């Protein structure tokens, strides 16, 4: 039985490449993330094939943001694919609408707090309000939980204080920005090792390039899992 705490991001150009990569990884991984970058390359078809024909769990990382009616309709449409996780922006009105769209299904709605590729300077460039980034992530997580989110997306550096929130009881914390020791950071800025992220309260860690760029992706995935507490 696979350890689904590891979610591998299939950040490859199209469904054909994603299916080939999943085949190379084989039974080492049971949970995959399919993101916006693959949407026009057959991402939904790949999600359905991996779920229905290969028994994999699927995290659809769309980071949806729009008016409530549009979010509800979009999520209702996506929920028919019998997937596991879907991301929306963590704004309360978005989370509430997404939960309405997912009602009656097993699709879990995860609210994005602040992207792990951003730092305080990036927020300043985007004219976001002043304040400590870590505290803003924790506040956005609390508000997403209050709005009904099944979980949140945050960097591993914020996992521990989010887990300590009363609102976090029974909710999921999923952490991208996870890098095995010695791996290149790429475009991530707020990072930690897989073991640290899990120890600090993350339920799932998301890793992409350090696994799919490895000569042996299955071995790279197993090495990550073997390091988890």
C-alpha positions in Angstrom: 0.0 0.0 0.0 1.4 3.4 -1.0 2.0 6.2 1.4 -0.3 9.0 0.2 1.4 11.7 2.2 3.5 12.2 -0.9 1.8 13.9 -3.8 3.9 14.0 -7.0 3.3 17.1 -9.2 3.0 16.0 -12.8 4.3 19.3 -14.1 5.0 18.0 -17.6 3.7 19.5 -20.9 0.8 17.1 -21.7 -1.2 14.1 -20.7 1.0 11.7 -22.8 4.1 12.8 -20.9 2.2 12.6 -17.6 1.0 9.1 -18.2 4.5 8.0 -19.2 5.9 9.5 -16.1 3.3 7.9 -13.9 4.1 4.6 -15.5 7.8 5.0 -14.7 7.0 5.8 -11.1 4.6 2.8 -10.9 3.5 1.6 -7.4 5.9 3.9 -5.6 3.3 6.7 -5.6 -0.5 6.7 -5.3 -1.3 10.4 -5.4 -0.7 12.9 -8.2 -1.2 16.6 -8.7 -2.3 17.9 -12.1 -2.1 21.7 -12.4 -3.2 24.5 -14.6 -0.2 24.2 -16.9 -1.4 20.9 -18.2 -5.1 21.8 -18.5 -4.9 22.5 -22.3 -2.6 19.5 -22.7 -5.3 17.0 -21.7 -5.0 17.4 -18.0 -8.6 16.4 -17.2 -8.4 13.4 -19.4 -5.2 12.3 -17.6 -6.8 12.9 -14.2 -9.7 10.7 -15.2 -7.5 7.9 -16.6 -5.2 7.8 -13.6 -8.1 7.8 -11.3 -10.4 5.3 -13.0 -8.0 3.0 -14.7 -5.0 3.1 -12.5 -6.6 3.6 -9.0 -4.5 6.8 -8.3 -5.8 9.6 -6.1 -5.8 13.0 -7.9 -5.2 16.6 -6.7 -6.5 19.0 -9.3 -4.6 22.2 -8.7 -6.6 24.9 -10.5 -6.4 27.7 -7.9 -9.9 29.0 -9.0 -10.9 32.6 -8.4 -14.0 34.3 -9.6 -17.4 35.5 -8.5 -19.3 33.1 -6.4 -21.8 31.9 -9.0 -19.0 31.1 -11.4 -16.9 29.2 -8.8 -19.9 27.2 -7.8 -20.7 26.2 -11.4 -17.1 25.4 -12.2 -16.6 23.2 -9.1 -19.9 21.4 -9.8 -18.6 20.5 -13.2 -15.2 19.4 -12.0 -16.8 17.3 -9.2 -18.3 15.0 -11.7 -14.8 13.6 -12.4 -14.7 11.9 -9.0 -11.3 13.5 -8.0 -9.9 14.0 -4.5 -8.6 17.5 -4.0 -9.3 20.8 -5.8 -7.7 24.1 -5.0 -9.4 27.5 -5.0 -8.2 30.8 -3.7 -8.6 31.0 0.1 -10.9 34.0 0.1 -14.0 33.2 2.1 -16.5 33.9 -0.6 -14.6 31.6 -3.0 -14.3 28.8 -0.5 -18.0 29.0 0.4 -19.1 28.8 -3.3 -16.7 26.0 -4.0 -18.1 24.0 -1.1 -21.6 24.5 -2.5 -20.4 23.3 -5.9 -18.8 20.2 -4.4 -21.8 19.3 -2.1 -22.8 15.7 -2.1 -19.4 14.5 -3.6 -16.1 13.4 -2.1 -14.2 16.3 -3.6 -12.2 18.1 -0.9 -11.8 21.9 -1.3 -8.4 23.3 -0.4 -7.9 27.1 0.0 -4.7 28.6 -1.2 -3.2 31.0 1.4 -0.2 32.7 -0.2 1.8 31.0 -3.0 5.0 29.4 -1.9 6.8 31.2 -4.7 6.1 34.6 -3.1 7.8 36.6 -0.5 7.1 40.0 1.2 8.6 41.9 -1.8 6.3 40.1 -4.2 3.3 41.1 -2.1 4.5 44.7 -2.0 4.7 44.6 -5.8 1.1 43.4 -6.0 0.0 46.2 -3.6 -1.1 43.7 -0.9 -1.5 45.1 2.5 1.5 45.5 4.8 2.2 42.9 7.4 4.3 39.9 8.2 3.8 37.3 5.5 3.8 34.4 8.0 1.0 36.0 10.0 -1.0 36.8 6.8 -0.8 33.1 5.8 -2.0 32.0 9.2 -4.9 34.5 9.1 -5.9 33.5 5.6 -5.9 29.8 6.7 -8.1 30.5 9.6 -10.6 32.4 7.5 -10.6 29.6 4.9 -11.3 27.1 7.6 -14.1 29.3 9.0 -15.6 29.4 5.5 -15.7 25.6 5.3 -12.5 24.6 3.5 -11.5 21.0 4.0 -7.9 22.1 4.1 -5.4 24.7 3.1 -2.3 25.1 0.9 0.6 26.8 2.7 4.3 26.6 2.7 5.9 24.1 5.1 7.3 27.0 7.1 3.7 27.9 8.2 2.5 24.3 8.8 3.1 24.3 12.5 1.3 27.5 13.4 -1.6 26.6 11.1 -1.9 23.2 12.7 -2.1 24.9 16.1 -5.2 26.9 15.1 -8.4 25.7 16.8 -10.1 25.9 13.4 -7.5 23.4 11.9 -8.8 20.4 13.9 -9.8 17.7 11.5 -8.7 19.8 8.5 -5.9 19.1 6.0 -2.6 21.0 5.5 -1.0 20.4 2.1 2.4 21.9 1.6 4.1 22.6 -1.7 7.6 24.2 -1.5 9.0 21.0 -0.2 12.5 20.1 -1.3 14.7 17.1 -0.3 18.0 18.1 1.2 20.4 19.3 -1.4 17.7 19.8 -4.1 17.6 23.0 -6.2 14.9 25.5 -4.9 13.8 26.4 -8.4 11.1 29.1 -8.2 10.2 28.3 -4.6 11.1 30.7 -1.8 9.5 29.4 1.4 10.7 25.8 1.6 11.5 22.9 4.0 12.5 19.3 3.7 9.8 16.6 3.5 10.5 15.3 7.0 10.3 18.8 8.5 7.1 19.6 6.8 5.4 16.4 8.0 6.8 16.8 11.5 5.4 20.3 11.6 1.9 19.2 10.9 1.5 18.8 7.1 -0.8 15.9 6.1 0.5 15.9 2.5 3.7 17.2 0.8 3.8 18.1 -2.9 7.0 17.5 -4.8 7.5 17.9 -8.5 10.9 18.5 -10.2 13.1 16.7 -7.7 11.2 13.5 -8.5 10.2 13.8 -12.2 13.6 15.2 -13.3 15.5 12.4 -11.5 17.0 9.6 -13.6 14.9 7.1 -11.7 11.7 8.9 -10.5 10.4 5.8 -8.6 13.7 5.6 -6.6 13.5 9.4 -5.9 10.0 9.0 -4.7 10.9 6.1 -2.5 13.8 8.0 -1.0 11.5 10.9 0.0 9.0 8.4 1.6 11.8 6.6 3.4 12.8 9.9 5.0 9.3 10.7 6.4 8.7 10.3 10.1 
